[in-house]
């Protein structure tokens, strides 16, 4: 292959920021309902928080390694951090501009934010009453000048940094810090207004309004409050002491996370310089760290739960519907005796998964249920069904990955709940995460054990299944289920991962994903050379594995049609002077989070769904599973869905070498194609 020195890859962290810019674009879309625009501001903010907690923190640690870190990065981590800072500052300006535009649109609908300085006497009385009844007992100020060391600030919280003074005594001044209790009191308080107006005041403005009630008794009569937010290193460092129980190590890591180094301070840009300097000193932050000036409001992630009922316009999200083949009352295992069924979330209802597990729990001939769980719902119906299975005498095994980032504490709780009910729980593997989404149900039919189950691209979480786009293959195919059984056997009795190569139908990480998919791509190239109608269609959350990207580049060099749908990180270039045909790459950001992974090899007529993104972590350091879709009508269904998404011309952005996030316009098509709407109608009207 003729390789140009310019034929490189994008830095993954810079590519991720381009993805988050697409989320911010959604907030700026004036055709979207205002409640949805506010939600996307919240998603953007939450995404950026996690980015700093994980990726920026990791780059900071690499920077401390100096020259050794360059072995793992294409450029100096310090240079990447500088680029991140520049991009984040630019995005912050765009964020503020978008929020101001939304405020104008809100006023047109007779909805407005009020802060503590804008309240009339009646409103102030209402706010003070609310403060005394609901807020006051949740406020515990820290007089930070009188304590030797600043306690650990929670990085999911916002704090009010207060300056307190006295008009008669210029030497009487002090600093205080108040954690805004958004975990115990709603962030938004709605105040009815005249002539149909509705006003929203934030919890921090309620506190700011009532600062005199907290501090007047100590002789202060000057009060200023500024919101700050600290982001900490969230890396869950777990030592390799094999003498220590893995649960103890995770619990220790969670405690350490709460003490993690501050990696970002976001603050109200009007804050007094002396107070800011004092906070930076206490947090051990310098100008080299990420100090982000912003507006009065921080932690916009709470805007994902903004009270949308204040608006006259209503956001009508279409309800999921039950797959036509699985309408109750019906025995799902009997359906799977005859054929496979593919569920497409959030279009299809997740209730069918609960129905399957419930049926398995009460079927007298079902003997065992084995299932992998990564992120469970807060009130999990999946757990309820599995507990019921144990109570009905079934042997139940749950592989519960305790290291699901930011869900570790929840999964520790679920582990105890399940074990208390008699479920056998395996908490992942010592050296790698279990990210595959698998279920194996064994049933005695006569004298023969028969296997049923599913392979999915998404988590077993009935809440996220309402907003995450995923595929779940329900099957009793002997070859597929035999491989699912082998994966569970490996997890139950871990040996060298090479043993997973016994799988012949599933493609399993960490031993097969890269090499097997490379072989399929090379075979597609071979068929293209032979004149076959060849091409690749690859849909992933993230594409960052260099070896697979280089193999995809060969397709473009040859002139093969190559189409990518990548929601998030895309380290691949889409064009190059040496290529005969550019790669067509898009990202779809819309009402639902595109979470599914689908790979289609046209000439070979092969379609796979997968739990694995094409990233080093998914390929080399996790247990993942990709499954071929063997039933022709389901295969055609997935091809149709891919084609609808590739024709998307409302919410699709082009991924180009400049990462400009320009919207895709499909040539020759005047009609708008919003793929998530089209897919809903396609599946709703499909006949079986």
C-alpha positions as CSV (number, residue, x, y, z in Angstrom):
1,X,0.0,0.0,0.0
2,X,1.3,3.4,-0.9
3,X,1.3,5.3,2.4
4,X,1.5,9.0,2.7
5,X,3.0,10.5,5.8
6,X,-0.1,12.7,6.0
7,X,-2.4,9.7,6.1
8,X,-2.7,9.8,9.9
9,X,-5.3,9.5,12.6
10,X,-7.1,12.1,14.6
11,X,-6.3,12.4,18.3
12,X,-9.2,10.6,20.1
13,X,-9.7,13.4,22.7
14,X,-9.9,16.1,20.0
15,X,-12.4,13.9,18.1
16,X,-14.5,13.4,21.2
17,X,-14.7,17.2,21.6
18,X,-16.0,17.4,18.0
19,X,-18.7,14.9,19.0
20,X,-19.7,17.0,22.0
21,X,-19.9,20.0,19.7
22,X,-22.6,18.1,17.8
23,X,-24.5,17.8,21.0
24,X,-24.2,21.5,21.5
25,X,-25.5,22.0,17.9
26,X,-28.7,20.3,19.0
27,X,-29.2,22.8,21.7
28,X,-28.8,25.5,19.1
29,X,-31.4,24.0,16.8
30,X,-34.3,26.5,16.8
31,X,-36.7,24.0,15.3
32,X,-36.4,21.8,18.4
33,X,-38.8,22.3,21.4
34,X,-37.2,24.5,24.0
35,X,-37.4,21.7,26.7
36,X,-35.3,19.5,24.3
37,X,-32.8,22.3,23.7
38,X,-32.3,22.7,27.4
39,X,-31.9,18.9,27.7
40,X,-29.1,18.9,25.2
41,X,-27.4,21.7,27.1
42,X,-27.5,19.4,30.1
43,X,-26.1,16.4,28.0
44,X,-23.3,18.6,26.7
45,X,-22.4,19.7,30.2
46,X,-22.6,16.2,31.7
47,X,-20.5,14.8,28.8
48,X,-17.8,17.5,29.4
49,X,-17.7,16.7,33.1
50,X,-17.0,13.0,32.5
51,X,-14.4,14.0,29.8
52,X,-12.5,16.0,32.4
53,X,-12.9,13.4,35.1
54,X,-11.6,10.6,32.9
55,X,-9.6,11.8,29.8
56,X,-8.1,15.1,31.0
57,X,-7.2,13.4,34.3
58,X,-5.5,10.6,32.4
59,X,-3.6,13.1,30.2
60,X,-2.5,14.9,33.4
61,X,-1.1,11.7,34.7
62,X,0.7,11.0,31.4
63,X,2.2,14.5,31.5
64,X,3.7,13.6,34.8
65,X,5.4,10.6,33.2
66,X,7.2,12.9,30.8
67,X,9.0,11.2,27.8
68,X,7.6,7.8,28.7
69,X,4.0,9.0,27.8
70,X,5.0,9.9,24.3
71,X,5.4,6.2,23.5
72,X,1.6,5.9,23.8
73,X,0.5,9.2,22.2
74,X,1.1,10.7,18.8
75,X,1.9,14.0,20.4
76,X,3.0,15.3,23.8
77,X,0.1,15.1,26.4
78,X,0.9,18.7,27.3
79,X,0.2,19.8,23.7
80,X,-3.1,17.8,23.7
81,X,-4.1,19.5,27.0
82,X,-3.4,22.9,25.5
83,X,-5.6,22.1,22.5
84,X,-8.3,20.8,24.8
85,X,-8.2,24.0,26.8
86,X,-8.5,26.2,23.6
87,X,-11.4,24.1,22.2
88,X,-13.3,24.0,25.5
89,X,-13.0,27.7,26.0
90,X,-14.4,28.2,22.5
91,X,-17.2,25.8,23.2
92,X,-17.9,27.5,26.5
93,X,-18.5,30.8,24.6
94,X,-20.8,29.0,22.1
95,X,-22.6,27.4,25.1
96,X,-23.2,30.8,26.7
97,X,-24.4,32.2,23.4
98,X,-26.8,29.3,22.9
99,X,-28.2,29.6,26.4
100,X,-28.9,33.3,25.9
101,X,-30.7,32.5,22.7
102,X,-32.8,29.9,24.5
103,X,-33.7,32.5,27.2
104,X,-35.1,34.8,24.5
105,X,-37.1,31.9,23.0
106,X,-38.4,31.1,26.5
107,X,-39.7,34.6,27.0
108,X,-41.7,34.3,23.8
109,X,-43.5,31.4,25.5
110,X,-44.0,33.5,28.7
111,X,-41.3,31.5,30.7
112,X,-38.3,33.2,32.2
113,X,-35.6,32.7,34.8
114,X,-35.5,35.0,37.8
115,X,-32.4,35.4,39.9
116,X,-32.2,36.7,43.5
117,X,-31.9,40.4,42.3
118,X,-35.0,40.3,40.1
119,X,-37.6,39.3,42.7
120,X,-40.4,41.6,43.7
121,X,-41.6,41.7,47.3
122,X,-44.3,39.0,46.8
123,X,-41.9,36.7,45.0
124,X,-39.2,37.3,47.6
125,X,-41.6,36.3,50.4
126,X,-42.6,33.2,48.5
127,X,-38.9,32.2,48.0
128,X,-38.0,32.9,51.7
129,X,-40.9,30.7,52.8
130,X,-39.8,27.9,50.5
131,X,-36.2,28.4,51.8
132,X,-37.3,28.1,55.4
133,X,-39.6,25.1,54.8
134,X,-37.5,23.0,52.3
135,X,-33.9,24.3,52.0
136,X,-32.6,25.7,55.3
137,X,-32.1,22.4,57.0
138,X,-30.1,21.1,54.1
139,X,-27.5,24.0,54.2
140,X,-24.3,23.5,56.2
141,X,-21.8,26.4,55.5
142,X,-18.1,25.9,55.8
143,X,-16.1,28.9,57.1
144,X,-13.1,28.1,55.0
145,X,-10.8,30.6,56.5
146,X,-11.1,29.1,59.9
147,X,-10.3,25.5,59.0
148,X,-6.8,24.2,58.3
149,X,-7.6,22.2,55.2
150,X,-10.4,22.3,52.6
151,X,-12.5,19.1,52.8
152,X,-13.0,17.1,49.7
153,X,-15.5,18.8,47.4
154,X,-17.8,16.5,45.5
155,X,-17.3,16.8,41.8
156,X,-21.0,16.2,41.0
157,X,-22.0,19.1,43.2
158,X,-22.0,22.9,42.8
159,X,-20.8,25.2,45.6
160,X,-21.5,28.8,46.5
161,X,-18.3,30.6,47.4
162,X,-19.4,33.5,49.6
163,X,-17.8,36.7,50.6
164,X,-19.1,38.1,53.8
165,X,-18.5,41.6,55.2
166,X,-19.7,44.4,57.4
167,X,-20.4,48.0,56.2
168,X,-19.2,49.4,59.5
169,X,-16.0,47.4,59.9
170,X,-13.8,46.9,56.8
171,X,-11.7,44.4,58.6
172,X,-14.6,42.2,59.3
173,X,-14.7,39.9,56.3
174,X,-14.7,36.2,55.7
175,X,-15.1,33.5,53.1
176,X,-17.7,30.7,53.3
177,X,-18.5,27.7,51.1
178,X,-22.0,26.2,50.8
179,X,-22.7,23.0,48.9
180,X,-25.9,23.5,47.0
181,X,-28.0,20.5,48.0
182,X,-29.4,19.5,44.5
183,X,-29.4,15.9,45.6
184,X,-32.0,16.6,48.3
185,X,-33.9,19.7,47.0
186,X,-35.1,20.2,43.4
187,X,-32.8,22.5,41.4
188,X,-35.8,24.3,39.8
189,X,-38.6,26.2,41.7
190,X,-41.5,27.4,39.6
191,X,-43.2,30.7,40.5
192,X,-46.5,31.5,38.9
193,X,-46.7,35.0,37.4
194,X,-49.4,37.3,36.0
195,X,-51.2,36.7,32.6
196,X,-50.0,33.2,32.2
197,X,-46.3,33.9,32.8
198,X,-44.2,31.3,34.7
199,X,-40.9,32.1,36.3
200,X,-38.2,29.6,37.3
201,X,-35.7,30.3,40.0
202,X,-32.7,28.1,40.6
203,X,-31.9,26.6,44.0
204,X,-28.6,28.5,44.2
205,X,-30.5,31.8,43.7
206,X,-32.9,30.9,46.4
207,X,-29.9,30.4,48.7
208,X,-28.2,33.6,47.5
209,X,-31.4,35.5,48.2
210,X,-31.5,34.1,51.8
211,X,-27.8,34.5,52.7
212,X,-28.7,37.1,55.3
213,X,-30.8,34.5,57.2
214,X,-27.7,32.3,57.4
215,X,-25.1,34.9,58.4
216,X,-26.7,38.1,59.8
217,X,-26.6,36.7,63.4
218,X,-22.8,36.6,63.1
219,X,-22.6,40.3,62.5
220,X,-22.3,40.3,58.7
221,X,-24.5,42.6,56.5
222,X,-22.7,42.3,53.2
223,X,-23.2,39.1,51.2
224,X,-22.0,38.0,47.8
225,X,-22.3,34.5,46.4
226,X,-20.6,32.9,43.3
227,X,-21.1,29.5,42.0
228,X,-18.1,27.2,41.4
229,X,-17.7,23.6,40.3
230,X,-14.8,21.3,40.8
231,X,-14.0,18.3,38.6
232,X,-11.8,15.6,40.0
233,X,-9.8,12.8,38.6
234,X,-12.3,9.9,38.4
235,X,-9.8,7.1,37.5
236,X,-10.7,4.1,39.7
237,X,-7.1,3.0,40.5
238,X,-7.3,-0.5,41.9
239,X,-4.0,-2.0,43.1
240,X,-2.9,-5.4,42.0
241,X,-2.6,-6.9,45.5
242,X,-4.1,-10.3,44.8
243,X,-4.3,-10.9,48.6
244,X,-7.0,-8.2,48.8
245,X,-10.6,-9.1,47.9
246,X,-11.6,-7.5,44.6
247,X,-14.7,-5.9,46.3
248,X,-12.5,-4.3,49.0
249,X,-10.2,-3.0,46.2
250,X,-13.1,-1.4,44.4
251,X,-14.5,0.1,47.6
252,X,-11.0,1.5,48.3
253,X,-10.8,2.9,44.8
254,X,-14.2,4.6,45.2
255,X,-13.0,6.3,48.4
256,X,-9.9,7.4,46.6
257,X,-11.9,8.8,43.7
258,X,-13.7,11.1,46.0
259,X,-10.2,12.5,47.0
260,X,-9.0,12.6,43.4
261,X,-6.9,15.5,42.3
262,X,-8.9,18.5,41.0
263,X,-8.5,18.8,37.2
264,X,-10.9,21.6,36.5
265,X,-12.4,24.6,38.2
266,X,-15.4,26.2,36.6
267,X,-16.4,29.5,38.1
268,X,-18.6,32.6,37.8
269,X,-16.5,35.0,35.8
270,X,-17.7,37.9,38.0
271,X,-16.1,36.3,41.1
272,X,-13.8,38.5,43.1
273,X,-10.2,37.8,42.2
274,X,-9.0,37.4,45.8
275,X,-11.7,34.8,46.5
276,X,-10.8,32.9,43.3
277,X,-7.1,33.0,44.1
278,X,-7.8,31.7,47.6
279,X,-9.9,28.8,46.2
280,X,-7.2,27.9,43.7
281,X,-4.7,27.8,46.5
282,X,-6.8,25.5,48.6
283,X,-7.5,23.2,45.6
284,X,-3.8,23.2,44.6
285,X,-4.7,24.5,41.2
286,X,-2.5,26.8,39.1
287,X,-2.9,28.8,35.8
288,X,-1.6,25.7,34.0
289,X,-4.7,23.8,35.2
290,X,-8.1,24.1,33.5
291,X,-9.6,27.2,35.0
292,X,-12.8,27.9,33.1
293,X,-14.7,31.2,33.6
294,X,-18.4,30.9,32.9
295,X,-21.7,32.5,33.8
296,X,-23.8,32.4,36.9
297,X,-25.1,28.9,36.3
298,X,-23.0,25.7,36.4
299,X,-23.8,22.0,36.5
300,X,-26.1,22.3,33.5
301,X,-26.5,18.5,33.7
302,X,-29.5,19.1,35.9
303,X,-31.2,20.7,32.9
304,X,-31.7,17.2,31.5
305,X,-34.5,17.1,34.1
306,X,-35.8,20.7,33.5
307,X,-39.6,20.8,34.3
308,X,-40.9,20.8,30.7
309,X,-44.5,21.3,31.9
310,X,-43.8,25.0,32.3
311,X,-44.0,25.4,28.5
312,X,-47.2,25.5,26.6
313,X,-45.6,23.4,23.8
314,X,-45.5,19.8,24.8
315,X,-42.8,17.4,23.8
316,X,-44.6,14.2,22.7
317,X,-42.1,11.4,22.5
318,X,-43.4,8.4,20.6
319,X,-44.1,5.4,22.8
320,X,-42.3,2.1,22.3
321,X,-44.4,-0.7,21.0
322,X,-44.3,-4.4,21.5
323,X,-42.7,-6.4,18.7
324,X,-45.7,-7.9,16.7
325,X,-44.4,-11.5,17.3
326,X,-44.2,-11.0,21.1
327,X,-47.6,-9.7,22.1
328,X,-48.7,-11.2,25.3
329,X,-50.1,-13.6,26.2
330,X,-47.6,-15.8,24.3
331,X,-44.8,-18.1,25.2
332,X,-41.7,-16.4,23.9
333,X,-39.6,-19.6,24.1
334,X,-42.1,-21.2,21.7
335,X,-41.6,-18.4,19.3
336,X,-37.9,-18.8,19.5
337,X,-38.3,-22.5,18.7
338,X,-39.5,-21.4,15.3
339,X,-37.4,-18.3,14.5
340,X,-35.2,-15.5,15.7
341,X,-36.6,-12.2,16.8
342,X,-34.7,-8.9,16.7
343,X,-35.7,-6.1,19.1
344,X,-34.8,-2.6,18.1
345,X,-34.8,-0.2,21.1
346,X,-36.2,2.3,21.9
347,X,-38.7,1.7,19.1
348,X,-39.6,-1.8,20.5
349,X,-40.6,-2.1,24.1
350,X,-38.0,-3.4,26.6
351,X,-41.0,-5.1,28.3
352,X,-40.4,-8.1,26.0
353,X,-37.0,-8.8,27.7
354,X,-38.8,-8.7,31.1
355,X,-41.5,-11.0,29.7
356,X,-38.8,-13.5,28.5
357,X,-37.1,-13.5,31.9
358,X,-40.4,-13.8,33.7
359,X,-41.4,-16.7,31.5
360,X,-38.1,-18.5,32.1
361,X,-38.6,-17.9,35.9
362,X,-41.9,-19.8,36.0
363,X,-41.5,-22.3,33.2
364,X,-41.2,-25.7,35.1
365,X,-38.8,-27.1,32.5
366,X,-36.3,-24.2,32.6
367,X,-33.3,-25.2,34.8
368,X,-30.8,-22.3,34.6
369,X,-30.5,-18.7,33.6
370,X,-27.2,-17.0,33.0
371,X,-26.9,-13.3,32.2
372,X,-24.4,-10.5,32.0
373,X,-25.3,-7.2,33.6
374,X,-23.3,-4.0,33.1
375,X,-25.5,-1.0,34.0
376,X,-28.8,-1.8,35.7
377,X,-31.8,0.5,36.2
378,X,-32.2,2.1,39.6
379,X,-35.4,0.1,40.2
380,X,-34.5,-2.9,38.1
381,X,-37.2,-5.2,36.8
382,X,-34.5,-7.4,35.4
383,X,-33.3,-8.0,39.0
384,X,-36.8,-8.7,40.1
385,X,-37.3,-11.3,37.4
386,X,-34.0,-13.0,38.3
387,X,-34.8,-13.1,42.0
388,X,-38.2,-14.6,41.1
389,X,-36.5,-17.3,39.1
390,X,-34.4,-18.3,42.2
391,X,-37.6,-18.4,44.3
392,X,-39.0,-20.7,41.6
393,X,-36.1,-23.1,42.0
394,X,-34.0,-22.1,39.0
395,X,-30.2,-21.8,39.2
396,X,-29.4,-18.2,38.3
397,X,-25.9,-16.8,37.5
398,X,-25.4,-13.1,37.1
399,X,-22.1,-11.7,35.8
400,X,-22.2,-8.3,37.3
401,X,-19.4,-6.0,36.2
402,X,-18.5,-4.0,39.2
403,X,-16.1,-1.8,37.3
404,X,-18.8,-0.1,35.1
405,X,-17.5,3.4,35.4
406,X,-19.6,5.7,37.6
407,X,-21.9,2.7,38.3
408,X,-19.6,0.9,40.6
409,X,-21.4,1.8,43.8
410,X,-24.8,0.9,42.4
411,X,-23.5,-2.5,41.1
412,X,-22.0,-3.2,44.6
413,X,-25.5,-2.7,46.0
414,X,-27.1,-4.9,43.4
415,X,-24.5,-7.6,44.2
416,X,-25.6,-7.8,47.8
417,X,-29.3,-7.7,46.8
418,X,-28.9,-10.6,44.4
419,X,-26.7,-12.7,46.7
420,X,-29.1,-12.2,49.6
421,X,-31.8,-13.8,47.4
422,X,-29.7,-16.8,46.4
423,X,-28.4,-15.7,43.0
424,X,-24.9,-16.7,42.2
425,X,-23.0,-13.5,41.3
426,X,-19.6,-13.3,39.5
427,X,-18.2,-9.8,39.7
428,X,-16.4,-9.7,36.4
429,X,-12.8,-11.0,35.8
430,X,-9.7,-9.9,37.6
431,X,-7.9,-8.6,34.5
432,X,-10.6,-7.3,32.2
433,X,-14.2,-6.0,32.1
434,X,-17.1,-8.1,30.9
435,X,-18.9,-5.9,28.5
436,X,-20.7,-8.5,26.4
437,X,-24.5,-8.4,26.6
438,X,-25.5,-12.1,26.8
439,X,-28.2,-14.3,28.2
440,X,-28.4,-18.1,28.3
441,X,-31.6,-20.0,29.3
442,X,-31.4,-23.8,29.4
443,X,-34.6,-25.8,29.3
444,X,-35.2,-29.5,29.4
445,X,-37.3,-30.6,26.4
446,X,-37.9,-34.3,26.9
447,X,-34.5,-35.8,27.6
448,X,-32.6,-33.0,25.8
449,X,-31.4,-29.6,27.1
450,X,-32.2,-26.8,24.8
451,X,-30.7,-23.3,24.9
452,X,-32.4,-20.0,24.4
453,X,-31.2,-16.4,25.0
454,X,-30.0,-13.2,23.4
455,X,-27.0,-11.2,22.3
456,X,-27.4,-7.5,22.5
457,X,-25.6,-4.3,21.8
458,X,-27.0,-2.5,24.8
459,X,-27.3,-2.7,28.6
460,X,-30.1,-4.5,30.4
461,X,-31.6,-1.3,31.7
462,X,-35.3,-0.6,31.1
463,X,-34.7,3.1,31.6
464,X,-31.9,3.7,29.1
465,X,-33.7,1.4,26.7
466,X,-36.3,4.2,26.2
467,X,-33.6,6.6,24.9
468,X,-30.7,4.4,23.6
469,X,-30.8,3.0,20.1
470,X,-29.8,-0.7,20.4
471,X,-30.4,-4.1,18.8
472,X,-31.1,-7.3,20.7
473,X,-31.2,-10.7,19.0
474,X,-33.4,-13.3,20.6
475,X,-32.5,-16.7,19.4
476,X,-32.3,-20.5,20.0
477,X,-29.8,-21.0,17.2
478,X,-27.7,-23.9,18.3
479,X,-24.4,-22.5,17.0
480,X,-24.9,-19.1,18.5
481,X,-26.1,-20.5,21.9
482,X,-23.2,-23.0,22.0
483,X,-20.8,-20.1,21.8
484,X,-22.7,-18.0,24.4
485,X,-22.4,-21.0,26.7
486,X,-18.6,-21.1,26.0
487,X,-18.3,-17.5,27.0
488,X,-20.1,-18.1,30.3
489,X,-17.9,-21.1,30.9
490,X,-14.8,-19.0,30.4
491,X,-16.1,-16.3,32.8
492,X,-17.0,-19.0,35.4
493,X,-13.7,-20.8,35.2
494,X,-11.2,-18.3,33.8
495,X,-8.3,-19.7,31.9
496,X,-6.1,-18.0,29.2
497,X,-8.3,-15.9,26.9
498,X,-7.0,-17.8,23.9
499,X,-9.5,-20.5,24.9
500,X,-12.2,-18.2,23.7
501,X,-11.0,-19.0,20.1
502,X,-13.1,-22.1,20.4
503,X,-16.1,-19.8,19.5
504,X,-16.9,-20.4,15.8
505,X,-20.0,-18.2,15.3
506,X,-19.6,-15.4,17.9
507,X,-16.7,-13.1,17.4
508,X,-15.3,-12.6,20.9
509,X,-12.9,-10.1,22.4
510,X,-10.1,-10.1,23.6
511,X,-9.0,-12.7,21.1
512,X,-10.9,-12.4,17.8
513,X,-12.5,-9.1,17.2
514,X,-9.6,-7.3,15.4
515,X,-8.2,-10.2,13.5
516,X,-11.5,-11.7,12.4
517,X,-13.0,-8.4,11.2
518,X,-9.8,-7.5,9.4
519,X,-10.1,-10.8,7.6
520,X,-13.7,-10.0,6.6
521,X,-12.6,-6.6,5.3
522,X,-9.7,-8.1,3.3
523,X,-12.2,-10.7,1.9
524,X,-14.5,-7.8,0.8
525,X,-11.5,-6.1,-0.9
526,X,-10.7,-9.4,-2.7
527,X,-14.3,-9.6,-4.0
528,X,-14.2,-6.0,-5.0
529,X,-11.1,-6.7,-7.1
530,X,-13.0,-9.6,-8.7
531,X,-15.7,-7.1,-9.8
532,X,-18.3,-8.0,-7.2
533,X,-20.6,-5.3,-5.8
534,X,-18.6,-4.9,-2.6
535,X,-18.7,-2.3,0.2
536,X,-18.5,-1.7,3.9
537,X,-21.2,-0.2,6.1
538,X,-19.9,0.2,9.7
539,X,-21.9,1.7,12.5
540,X,-20.2,2.2,15.9
541,X,-20.1,4.5,18.9
542,X,-16.4,5.0,18.5
543,X,-13.7,4.1,15.9
544,X,-10.2,4.5,17.2
545,X,-8.3,1.2,16.6
546,X,-5.4,2.0,14.3
547,X,-5.0,-1.4,12.8
548,X,-8.7,-1.6,11.8
549,X,-8.7,2.0,10.5
550,X,-5.6,1.3,8.4
551,X,-7.5,-1.7,6.9
552,X,-10.5,0.5,6.2
553,X,-8.2,3.1,4.5
554,X,-7.1,0.3,2.0
555,X,-10.8,0.1,0.9
556,X,-10.8,3.8,0.1
557,X,-7.5,3.6,-1.7
558,X,-9.0,0.8,-3.9
559,X,-12.1,2.8,-4.6
560,X,-14.5,0.6,-2.7
561,X,-17.7,2.2,-1.3
562,X,-17.0,2.7,2.4
563,X,-19.7,4.2,4.7
564,X,-19.3,4.9,8.4
565,X,-21.9,6.0,11.0
566,X,-19.9,6.9,14.0
567,X,-21.7,8.7,16.9
568,X,-18.7,9.7,19.0
569,X,-15.0,9.4,18.5
570,X,-13.8,8.9,15.0
571,X,-10.1,8.9,14.6
572,X,-10.3,8.0,10.9
573,X,-9.8,10.5,8.1
574,X,-12.5,10.6,5.5
575,X,-10.5,11.8,2.5
576,X,-7.0,11.7,1.2
577,X,-5.4,12.6,-2.1
578,X,-4.1,9.1,-2.6
579,X,-7.5,7.5,-2.4
580,X,-9.7,6.6,-5.3
581,X,-12.9,7.1,-3.3
582,X,-13.4,9.0,-0.1
583,X,-14.9,7.5,2.9
584,X,-18.5,8.6,3.6
585,X,-18.7,9.2,7.3
586,X,-21.5,10.7,9.3
587,X,-22.6,11.1,12.9
588,X,-26.3,11.2,13.9
589,X,-27.2,13.1,17.1
590,X,-30.9,13.3,17.7
591,X,-33.6,12.6,20.3
592,X,-32.3,9.0,20.9
593,X,-28.7,8.2,21.7
594,X,-27.3,6.1,18.8
595,X,-25.7,3.2,20.7
596,X,-25.9,0.2,18.4
597,X,-22.9,-1.4,16.6
598,X,-23.7,-2.9,13.2
599,X,-21.2,-4.1,10.6
600,X,-22.3,-5.0,7.0
601,X,-20.1,-6.6,4.4
602,X,-22.1,-6.2,1.1
603,X,-20.4,-8.7,-1.2
604,X,-20.3,-11.4,1.5
605,X,-23.8,-10.6,2.5
606,X,-22.8,-10.6,6.2
607,X,-24.3,-8.5,8.9
608,X,-23.2,-8.5,12.6
609,X,-24.4,-6.7,15.7
610,X,-21.9,-6.2,18.5
611,X,-21.3,-4.9,22.0
612,X,-17.8,-3.8,21.0
613,X,-16.7,-0.5,19.6
614,X,-13.5,-0.6,17.5
615,X,-11.3,0.8,20.3
616,X,-8.2,-0.8,21.9
617,X,-10.0,-1.2,25.2
618,X,-13.0,-3.1,23.7
619,X,-10.8,-5.3,21.4
620,X,-7.9,-6.2,23.7
621,X,-9.0,-5.6,27.3
622,X,-12.7,-6.6,27.6
623,X,-14.9,-9.6,27.0
624,X,-17.1,-8.5,24.1
625,X,-19.4,-10.4,21.7
626,X,-20.3,-9.8,18.0
627,X,-23.0,-12.1,16.5
628,X,-23.8,-12.7,12.8
629,X,-27.5,-12.2,11.9
630,X,-28.3,-15.5,10.2
631,X,-32.1,-15.1,9.5
632,X,-32.6,-13.5,6.1
633,X,-35.6,-11.3,7.0
634,X,-33.8,-9.8,10.0
635,X,-30.7,-9.3,8.0
636,X,-32.7,-7.4,5.4
637,X,-34.3,-5.4,8.3
638,X,-30.9,-4.3,9.6
639,X,-29.8,-3.4,6.1
640,X,-32.9,-1.2,5.6
641,X,-32.2,0.6,8.9
642,X,-28.6,1.2,7.9
643,X,-29.8,2.6,4.6
644,X,-32.3,4.9,6.3
645,X,-29.6,6.3,8.5
646,X,-27.2,6.8,5.7
647,X,-29.9,8.8,3.8
648,X,-30.5,11.0,6.9
649,X,-30.4,14.7,6.0
650,X,-31.8,16.4,9.1
651,X,-29.7,15.2,12.0
652,X,-26.6,13.8,10.3
653,X,-23.3,15.6,10.4
654,X,-20.5,14.9,8.0
655,X,-17.3,13.7,9.7
656,X,-14.6,15.4,7.5
657,X,-10.9,16.0,7.9
658,X,-11.6,19.5,9.3
659,X,-14.1,18.2,11.8
660,X,-16.5,21.0,10.9
661,X,-19.7,19.1,11.8
662,X,-21.5,20.4,8.7
663,X,-25.0,18.9,8.2
664,X,-25.4,16.3,5.5
665,X,-27.6,17.2,2.5
666,X,-28.5,14.3,0.3
667,X,-28.1,15.2,-3.3
668,X,-31.3,14.9,-5.4
669,X,-33.5,14.5,-2.3
670,X,-35.8,17.4,-1.5
671,X,-37.7,15.6,1.2
672,X,-36.4,15.7,4.8
673,X,-35.3,12.3,6.1
674,X,-35.0,12.2,9.9
675,X,-33.9,8.7,10.4
676,X,-35.2,8.1,13.9
677,X,-38.7,9.1,12.8
678,X,-38.4,7.0,9.6
679,X,-37.1,3.9,11.5
680,X,-40.0,4.2,14.0
681,X,-42.6,4.2,11.1
682,X,-40.7,1.5,9.2
683,X,-40.8,-0.9,12.2
684,X,-44.3,0.1,13.3
685,X,-45.7,-0.8,9.8
686,X,-43.6,-3.9,9.3
687,X,-45.5,-7.1,8.7
688,X,-44.3,-10.5,9.9
